[in-house]
Amino acid sequence: MKVYETGNIRNIVVMGHGGCGKTTLVEAIAYQTGITARMGKVTDGNTISDYDKEEQKRQFSISTSVVPVEFEDIKINFLDTPGYFDFVGEVEEACHAAGAAVIVINGKSGVEVGTLKAWELCEKYKLPRLFFVTGMDDDQASYRKIVLELNDRFGRKVAPFHVPIRENEKFVGFVNVVKMKGRRFINDTSEYEECDIPDYMDKHLNISRDALVEAVADTSEELMERYFAGEEFTYEEVSTALRTHVMDCQIVPVLVGSGVHNQGTSMLMNVIKKYFPSPEYTVNHGKETSTGELVMVKCDQNKHLSAKVFKTVVDPFIGKYSLIKVVTGTLKAGDGIYNVNKGTEDRASKLYLLRGKETIEVPELRAGDIGALAKIEKISTGDTISTKGATLVYDGPQVSKPYTCKAYRAKNKSDEDKINGALARMVEEDQTLRLENDVENHQTLIYGIGDQQLDVVASRILNRYKVEIELYRPKVAYRETLRKKVQVQGKYKKQTGGSGQYGDVHMVFEPSGDLDTPYVFEEKVVGGAVPKNYFPAVEKGIQESVLKGTLAGYPVVGLKATLVDGSYHPVDSSELAFKMAAILAYKKGFAEANPTILEPIVSVSITVPDELVGDVMGDLNKRRGRVLGMDHVAGGKQMVTADVPMAEMYGYSTDLRAMSGGMGEFSYEFARYEQAPQDVQKKIIEAAEKKSSNQQSNIKSFERKRGLTSPLFLWYCKKVKKMQ
């Protein structure tokens, strides 16, 4: 593939609902441009885009694939993205690099949730876009219905460029509404020839023409006045207005075709060439690290080199590829590069174009083009590479924050190191994954957008790295506290021949009022009943004790412990004795102080369409949530805020998606701890008792099978003690 100038490049993200035909469309384009000798099928697992084993097995896209094609005198970099919501991070990365978007709609299914999500992303990134209605070869496809719904949802800016021609219930061509001329496909291919417009189409064609002209008129006051005056627009006026206003997102074309039969792909690429902007017109946002000033940079190959890394691909066999978009200048193979974010230097020994899994070596990449750097470990997604001494850092992709959480463990203990390494690579590849080590509950957590994404992660680890992990429901970080004031004595006395151990403390335990702090220690001893040098030992006993409550073994918070009295022995007293005395006092006092279990409460924000607010609020009530308020947001939606116990948020991503048809979004953050209801506390205590009973049973089993002095038995006891 030859090197293209900035003005002859188009970077197009292909978006839409899962299963709408995005990958099939890109495959048809690849076939039409001569990349492949025959079209692959998603069901056969032989498409260019879906090359990963998981994608072939599941028959849908999981990662964004770059498919560069040459059409006439331009290069089009198609970014084929997943349609399922769990992989939204891939779509967001692609939007960050793209200059325009093709939103694919299935002619039979019509406008779906994924269509609306794609539109929202285009609005967020200010991407010019068009709708491509595929599957028009299906008898049940309804183009007119889709156009009406698009107009209803997005207004008069939606302009049908084409109207399908059907004969004998077959999709045979289309009418170019801009030129008002018929087009018939030649031998069921994407190529077409001019034909007469069928008489039966006059009515619907006039409606589409009026919609197109109205969209053009709506772009300026002058054209609007002429439109209302009944003047006809010339083809040149319409074409010029369309190009201008498609680029500034005021007009959104609607095109038709069939990916399966490769119909309409040539016409689609013609529209991309004519109406979509080259990278020269796109703006890249960044910041000068030296001054903190925000800057906007347009692609210009005559300036010094700068590029941004928008995606990372990690393959266990061929290594790591960093996908870049060159913003300014020209990057040549062998050039030294400077990572502005990390302050490191490296060398771009080779440059590549990625086409699915295929790598194409190229001598250089010019401003606006998309390529890849191979095996440079110090470069990550979001980094800026430039010439040495540069201080401009481009904004990285803004990916969604993950809130779906599961705990994981290795099925084989010996594989833990391999699993940690595999997950680290996957987190580097997918910015919506996050790992967390929960020391308190002795569990490792993985966060993602949804359950499906986490299942794919587990499957990929098995297939790529031959190790297996088990996903399960994570433990909740409960707390224990006390509700009343008590005074108790703790005495530790031990005589084992020679010197003994003696410590005696009188402690007052009461609520401190601060649930963010485990304990507060004070001493009010008078008369030297307990020497001052033993005070730290008493506090040490309390410090160790609050790690485990008496109800279910969870950490204690909100405890105030006051040493008020005690006694000592001039010979037998020691720091150890007073520490043990404090522990004994704690166990007795905490049990008498009306202890209770606290559960974590999170503040949740849920955004759903207006008509679904009632369903969401009803579901929150079932989860013991308290609705705090509602606010209107753009797009006919409401944001519901509520306080919900963390234990009730497990699986909420899936449930909300089911309730809202995929339109709902949510986020949460920790708010505070609150007393759990008695029925919830009962279940927590029963679960803790059952766990303790099982551990004791296992110990006894070890005793019988291995003996008390067995190294394995001693190791197990040590492990159980640590967990407790």
N, C-alpha and C positions, 0 to 999 in steps of 0.2 A: 504494500500500500504506500502510495506516494505521500509526501509531506504537503499539507494544505495551509494556505494563508488564513489568517484570522477571519477575513470576510467570507470565506467559503466553508465555514464550519457551522454546524448546527448541533447543539446538545439538547436532546429531547428525552424527557422522562415519560415513560409509559405507565399510566396508573389506571386503577379501576377496581371493581369488586372482585373478590376471589372467584375464579372460574369463569370470568366474563369473556376470556379469549385474548388476553394480552400477549402471552407467550406464543400462541398460535399466530397472531398477527405479526409479531417480530420474526417468527420463523418464515412466514410467507414473504416478508420483505427481504430476508436473507436469500431466499430462493429466487425472488424476482431480480435481485441485483447480482446474481451469479456466484454467491458465496458457497451455496450448496447445490449439488446436482439433483437433489430431491428433497421435498419437504418432510421434516420430521414431525412426529406426533407426540403430544404430551402423554397419551395413554401408552405409547410404545417406549417412552423413556429415551428418545433419541433426538430431542431438540437441542439447539445450541445453548439456549439460556439455562434450561434445567438439567445441568450436567452432574450435579451432586447426587450421591446415592440416596440421600434422604428425600430429595425432590423427586427422583425417579420412582422411589417406593411409594411415596404419598401422592404423587401426581399433582403437585402444585408447587409454585415457586416459594422458596424460603429466603433466598438471598438475591440481592440486586446483581444482575449480569449486564455487562457492557457489550453491545454488539455494534461495532462501527461498520458502516456500509458506504459505498461510493455510488452516488447517483448524479448522472450527468457531470457537472463540473464542481460538485460540492461533496463534502464528507458529512455524514449524519451519524453522530454517536447516540444510538438508542440505549437508554437505561431501562431495562425490563425489571420491574419491581414486583414484590409479592402483593397479593390482594388481601390476604388474611390479616386481621388487625393485630395479631400477636407479633407480627414482624414489621410494625410501623417504623421502627428505627431504620430499617433498610430503605424505606421510601423517603424518609426525612433526609438521609444522607444523599440520596440521588437528587432530590429537589435542591439541595444545597449546591450541587454542581451543574444543574441543568439551566438552560436559558428559556425553555418553553416546555409545554406538557401536552401529551395526547391522552385524553381520558376515554377509555374504551368502555362501551356500553353494549351488552348483549341484546340483540334485537328482540329476542323472545322474553328475556327476564325484565328488560326495561331498566329504568332508573332504580338503583339499589343503594343501600347504605354506603357501600364502598365508593359509589359515584359521588355522593355528597361529601364524604371524607376527602376524596381527591380534590374536589372543588375547594374545600376549606384550606387544604395545604397550598393550593395554587394562590389563594387569596393571601395566605400568610407570607409566602415567598414572592408574591407579585409576579407570578409567571403567566405570560400569554398562553392560551390554551385553546384546544379544539376538542369537540366530541367526535369520536369515530364509532358509529353504530355498526357493529359487526354481526355476523350470523344472519344476514339478510336472505340467505338461501333457505332459511327455515320458513315453512308455511305459516307458522304461528307468529313470526316476527311482525311487529307493527311500528313502522317508522313514524307515522302520523301521531300515534299515541305518545311516543317517546318525545317528539318535538313539543307537543302540547304540554307535557309534564315538565320539560326543561324550561319552557317559557313561564310556566306557572311558578316554578321554584326560583329561577334566576332572572326573570324579567326579560325586557325587550332586547337586551344585549345578545341573546341567543339568536343566531342567524343561520337558517338552513342553507348551506351552499349547494346541496344536492338533494334531489328527490329520486327514489328508486323507481326503475321501470320493471314491471313484472308482466310476463307473458306465460300463459298456461301454468300459472302458479309457480313460475320459476323467475329468479332474479337474473335479469339479462343485461341490465345497464342502468343508467341514471341520467337525469337531466341536470345540467350545469345551470343553476338558477342565476348565477352572476351573468353568464353569457346568454342564458335562455336558449341553450342548444342541447340536443340529445346526444348521448354517448352509449354505444353498444359494445359490450365485451366481445373480443375476438376469440372464438374457440374456447370459451370458458377460461380465459386467462385474464391477467390484470391489464393487458393492453386493450385499447378500445378505439373505436372509429365513430365518426359522426353519423347520426341517424335522425330520422324525423321524430318529433315528439308525438306520442299517441294522443288521439283526441280525448280519450277518457280521462286523461290526466289534467285537463284544463282547470277544472275547479280547484283541486288540491294544489296544483302548481301555482295558481294565482295567489292562493293563501300564503304559500311559502315565499313567493316573490314579494308580496306585500310585507311579510315579516322581515325579509332581508332589507328592503328599502327603508322600512321603518327603523330598523336598527342603525342603518347608515344615517338617516335623518336625525336620529337622536343624539348624534355625536357632536353637533354644532348648531348654533342658533340660526345661522344662515341657511344650512340645509333643511332645518326644521321649517323655516318660513317658506322655502320653496316647495317643500313637501305638502304643506297645508294649502299652498296656492295651486296645487294640482300639477306642478311641473314634473316632467319626466327627467330622471337623471341619466346621463350618458354612461356607457360602459366604462369609459376612462375615469369619470368621476366616481362611480361606484367602486372600481378596482383600487383607485388611489386611496379613497376613504377607508376601504376595507383594510388595506395594508397598514395604514397609519394607526387605525384604531384596534386592529387585532393585536398589534405590538404593544399598545398602551392598555390592553385588557378591557377596552370598552365594547368590543365585539368578539363573540365566541362562535366560530363556525361549527356547523354540524355536517359531517360527511358520512357516507355509507359504503359498505363493502362486505366482504366475507373473507375472513382469514383462512378458513378451511379450504376454500376454493381459489385462494389468491386473487380475489376480485377487489379492485379498488386500491391496491397498494401503490401502484404507479401514480395514481391521482393523489393519494395521500402525500407522497413524497414531493410531488409538484407543489402542493399547498404549503408544505413545510418550507420548501425552498423560497417560495414567493412571499409568504406572509409572516413567517416566524423570523425573529431577529438573529443575526449572527452574534457571537460573543462581544463584538465591538459595542453593542448597545446595552449589554448587561452590566450591572453595577455590583461590585464586590466590596463588602464592608470590612473595615479593619481598624486598627488602632496603632498609633505611634507610641511605642513603649518608652521612648525618651521624653515625650511631652504629655502622654495620656490623651492626646487629641484623637477624636474619631475622624476617620477619613473614608471616602468612597473612591474606588479605583475602577476604571474601565480597562478592558483588555486592550493592550497595545504592544505589539511585538517589537517596537522600536525602543522601548525602555529597557532598563536592566531586569534581570531575571527575578521573578517571584512566582510562587505557586503554592497552592494549598492542598493538603492531604484530606480527602473527604471520605475515604473508606480504606479498610485494611482487610486483606484476604490472607488467611493462614492455612496452608496445606501441609499436612504432615510429611509429604513426600518431596514436593518441589519447593517448599519453604514459604516465605512471607513476601507478599506483594503489597505495596503501598500505592493505591490509586490516587493520582494527582490531577488537578486541573491547573494548567499553566495560565496565570493571570496576565503577567507582563513578560516581555522578552522572549528568548528562545532557549530551551534547554537541550543541550547536545550530549550525546553519549561520551563519557569520559570527563565531563565537566565536574569541577568541585562544587559542592553544594553546602550551604550553611543553614542549620536548623535554628531559626530565630527564637523559637520557644524554649529550646533546651541549651542553646549556645554551643552546639557541637558541630563539627565539620565532618564531611564524608565525601564520597565520590560516586557519581552516577555512572558506574562502569558500563551499564547497558540500559537502554530504554525499550519499553515494550508497549504494544497495544494488546489489550486483552479482548478476545472475542469468545465469550463463554469460557471454557477451559483452555482454549488455544492461546498461545502467546506468539505475537508477531513482533520481531525485533525491528526497530526503526532507528534511523540516525539522529533524529531530533524531533522535538515537539515545540510547536509555536504557540503563541498566546491564544488562549481560548480552547485549545485542544485538550483531550483527556487521554492519559496514558498511565504507565505504571513503572515504579522503581522496584527492583528485586532485591530481597535479602539485606535490607538496611535496617538493623534491629533497633536503632535509636530513634527511628521515625515512627510516630503514632498518628492515629486519626485526629484531625484538628490542628496538626502542626503546620507551620509555614516554613517553606524552604526558599532560600534566596541567595544572592551574592553575599559574600562575607562583609560584615559591618552594617547590614541592613537592620532597621529597627521597626519596620512595619510588620505587624502580626494580623493576619486575616481571621475573621470570626470562623470558628469551627461549626460543624453541623449541630443544630439544636434538636437533640433527640429526646423522646419522651422518657420521663422518669419511671422506673419500674416499681410496682407496688405489690405484685403477686409474689408470695414468698413460700418456699418449701425448704425443709431440711433435707440434707443428703448425707449418705455414708457409703463407704466402699463395701461391696459385698465380700471382697477378699481384702483383709487387712494389709496384706503385702503390696497391694496396688495403690495405697494412699498417695505415695509420692508421684506416681504416674498420673493419677487423677488430678492432683493439684496442678501439675504442669499442663495437662490438657485443658482444664478449666481456665487457667491463666491465658492460654492462647485464644480460647473462645471469647473471653471477656475483651481481649484486645481486638478481636474481629467484630464483635457485636457490642456496641456501646450501650444497649439497653439491658445488658446483663450486669449484675453486681453480686459480689461475694462478700460474706460477712462471717466472722468467727464469733459465735456467741459463747463466751467462756463461762458465763454464769450457768447456762443450761447444758453445757457440754455438747454443743451441736454446731454444725457448720451450715450456713444458710445460703441459698441462692435466690436472687430476686430477678424477675422477668416481667414482661408485659402481660403474659397469660400462661395458663396451664399448658397449652399446646406448644408454646415456645420452649418451656422447660422439659417437656417430653422429648422434643427434638434434640435438645442438648444432651440428654441422657442417651438417646439412641446414637447420636454422632460420636460420643465418647466410646461407645461400644464398637462401632463400625470402624472409626478412624484409629483408635488407640488400643483396642482390644482389652479394655478394662470396663468393669460394670459398676454403676452406682445405683443406689436405691433412693428414691424420693419418698418422703413421708411428711405428715403434718407436723409443723414445728411446735415446740413447747412454748407456752406463754410465760412471760417473765412476771409471775405473780409476786406479791410482797406480803409480809405479815407485820402487824402492829398491835399495840395494846390500847385499851379504851378506858382503863381506870388506874387509879393510884394505889400501889401496895407497898408495904414494907416487909422485907423478909431477911432471914439470917442464912448465911452460907458458911458452914464450918468444914474445913478440910483438916483431918487429923489422921496421921498414919505413923505407926511404930513398927519398924522392921529390924529390931536389934540395933544397936549403936544410936546414932542421931536419928530423930524422927522428923515428921513434917507437921507443921501447925500453922493454920491461918484461919482467921475468923473475921467475917465482915457482916455489917448490917447495911443493907442497901434499900433505897427507895426507888422504885420504878414507876414512871408515869409518862403520859404522852408529852412529847416535846412540842407538838404543833407544826413541825417541819418534816414533811414527808419526802423531801429531797435529800435529807441527811439521815444516815443509818442510826446514829446515836449522838447524844451529847453527854459528856461525863463531867460531873462536879464532885467536890469533896467538901463536907462540912463537919469534919471530925474535930472534936474539942478534947483537950486534956491529954493529947498524945496517945489515945487508945490504939491507934494504928500509926506507926511511924511513917513519916513523909516518904522515906525511901521505898516504901511498899506501894505508894499510890500508883506509880506507872504500871506495876504488875497487876493491880486491880483493874485498871483501864484496859490493859492488854487482854485480860480475861473477858471483859465485856466486848472488846473489839472482835475477838474470835467467836464469841457466842452469837453475835447478831448475824453472822453469816448463814445461820440456819435457825428458823423458827421452830416452835414446838408443835404447831398444827399440821403442817404438811412439808416442813423442811425448806421453805422459801426464805430468802433474806429478809431481815427485819429492818424497818424504817420507822422514823418518828419516835424513837425511844430516848428518854432522859433517865440516866442512871446517876444516882447521888449516893456517895459513901457517907454515912452519918455516924457510924460507930463500929466497934469491933474490939478485938483483943489479939495479943501476940505472945509468943514465948521467946524469951531472950536467947535461947539456944536452938530450938527446933524450927522457929519461924524462918521462912525464906521467900524469895520472890515467886518461886514455883507454887508454894503452898497458898499464897494469897491470890495468885492467878486462878488456881483450882477452886478456891473458896468463892471467888467472884462468879465462876462458871456455874457452880452449884446454886448460888443465890439466883442467878439469871434463870436457870431451868425451873426453879420453884416459883419465882416471882412472876415470870412471864406467863406461866400456866394459870396463875391466880388473877392476872390483871385483865381478864376478859379479852383474850386475844381474838383477832379477826384477820381475815384474808382480804388483801387489796388487789384489785385488778387494774391493769393499764387501760386508760381511756384515750382514744384518738379522736382528733377533730377532723371530720370528713367533709370534703366538698364534692358534690355530685352535680354534674351538668347534664341535663336531659331536655328533650323537647317539651314544650308546655303541656302537651296532652298526656305525658307520662309521669308527671309530678305525683299524682295520687298513688300510682303503683309503687313508686320509689319510697314514698313516705310510709305506705303500708308495710313494705318490706323492712324498712328501718325499725318500725315498731316491733316486728317479730324478732329483730336482732337486739332488742333491748336498747335501741338508740333513742336519743332525745333530739328532736328537730329544733334547731335554734332560729332558723330564718330562711328566707328565700329572696333571691335577687334576680332581676331580669338581665339577661346577657344577649349579645347580638345573635341574629339568626333564629329568632323565635324560640329561645331556650330559657330555662330557669336553672339557677345554681342553688341547690339545696345544701345548707350547712347543718351538721348534726354532730353530736357527741355519741360515739359508739364504743362499746368494749372491744378491745383488740382481739379477744378470743372469737368474737362474732364476725370478724372481717375475713376469716379464712374462706377462700372460694368465692369472694364477692365479685371479683373480676368476671368470672364465668356467669354468675347469677345476674349481674347488671347487664351484661351483654345479651342474655336471653330475654330479660325484661324489656329492654329498649331496642331490640333488633340490631344491636351494635352501635347505636347512636349515643349511648351513655358513656361518660367519662368520669373518672373520680381520682381524687388524691387525698392523702391524709398525712397527719403528723401527730406525734405524741403530744398529749395535752397534760395529763396528770394521772394520779392514782386515786381510785375511789373504792369504798367498801363494796365487796361483792355480795349479791343476795345470798340468803341462807341456803337455798337449794343449790346454787352454784358452788358455794363453799363446801357443801356436803359432798358433791361429786369430786371436787379437787382433793379433799381429805381422803376419800375412799380410794382414789387413784394412787395417792402417795402411799397409803397403807398396803395396797395390793403390790406395788412395786417393791416396797421394803420386805414384804412377806416372800416374794419371789426371790429376792436376793439372799435372804436367809436360807431359803430352801436350797438354792444353788450351792451355798457354802456347805450345808450339811451333806449334800450330794458329793461334793468334792472331798469332804472328810472321809466319807465311806469308801470312795473309789481310789483316792490318791494318798490318803494319810495326812496327818496334821503337819508333817515336816516337809511335804512335797514342795519343791520350788514353784511349781505351777499353782498349787493351792495358795501359797504365800503371796504370789503375784496377784491372784484373783482377789484375795482379801484386801490387798493394798488398793487395787483398782476400785472395789466397791466402796471402801472408806473414802477414797478421793471423790467419788461421785456423790456420796452423801454429804 
